[in-house]
């Protein structure tokens, strides 16, 4: 059995995802996460905010939030695990 993560195609994720919300981690108050919800407001998955921003926009510290946000959203939509459909 492979441990490789499998992701939904971008177009499928775009149709499924209703919102990506930055929130405080429930068990770690100093940690931020991006929670992904479907169009019925059901939680699908979450991403560590610091790791996601670093992966999506490596030079984010020199960019304005308005430029980083769409990069983060695109990154997340390209990394929605296929198990959210189960």
C-alpha positions in Angstrom: 0.0 0.0 0.0 1.3 3.4 -1.0 1.6 6.3 1.5 1.6 8.9 -1.4 -1.2 11.4 -0.9 -3.7 11.7 -3.7 -5.4 15.0 -4.4 -8.6 15.9 -6.1 -8.3 17.5 -9.6 -8.4 21.3 -9.3 -11.8 21.6 -11.1 -13.3 19.0 -8.7 -12.0 20.9 -5.7 -13.3 24.2 -7.1 -16.8 22.7 -7.4 -16.7 21.1 -3.9 -15.1 23.8 -1.7 -17.4 26.5 -0.4 -14.9 28.4 1.9 -11.4 28.4 3.2 -11.3 30.0 6.6 -8.2 31.0 8.6 -8.8 29.9 12.2 -7.0 29.3 15.5 -6.1 25.6 16.1 -8.5 24.2 18.7 -5.7 22.6 20.8 -2.8 25.0 20.1 -3.9 28.6 20.5 -0.7 30.0 19.0 -1.1 28.0 15.8 -3.2 29.1 12.9 -4.9 26.8 10.4 -6.8 27.0 7.2 -10.0 25.0 7.5 -11.7 24.0 4.3 -15.5 23.7 4.1 -17.8 22.4 1.4 -20.7 24.3 0.0 -22.9 22.9 2.8 -20.5 24.3 5.4 -19.3 20.8 6.3 -15.6 20.7 7.3 -13.5 18.8 4.8 -9.9 19.1 6.0 -7.4 21.6 7.3 -3.9 22.9 6.5 -1.3 24.4 8.8 -1.3 28.1 8.0 2.5 28.7 8.3 3.4 25.6 6.3 0.9 26.4 3.6 1.9 30.0 3.2 5.6 29.1 3.1 4.8 26.5 0.3 2.5 28.7 -1.7 4.4 32.0 -1.4 8.0 31.5 -0.3 8.7 35.2 -0.4 5.4 36.1 1.5 7.2 38.3 4.0 7.9 40.8 1.2 4.4 40.7 -0.3 1.1 42.2 0.7 -1.6 39.9 2.0 -3.8 40.7 -1.1 -1.1 39.1 -3.3 -0.5 36.1 -1.0 -4.1 35.1 -0.4 -4.9 34.0 -4.0 -1.6 32.0 -4.0 -2.6 30.2 -0.8 -6.2 29.5 -2.1 -4.8 28.0 -5.3 -2.3 25.9 -3.4 -5.0 24.6 -1.1 -7.4 23.8 -4.0 -4.6 21.9 -5.7 -4.0 19.9 -2.4 -7.4 18.8 -1.3 -7.0 15.1 -0.4 -9.2 12.7 -2.3 -10.4 11.1 0.9 -12.7 14.1 1.5 -15.1 12.4 -0.9 -15.5 9.4 1.3 
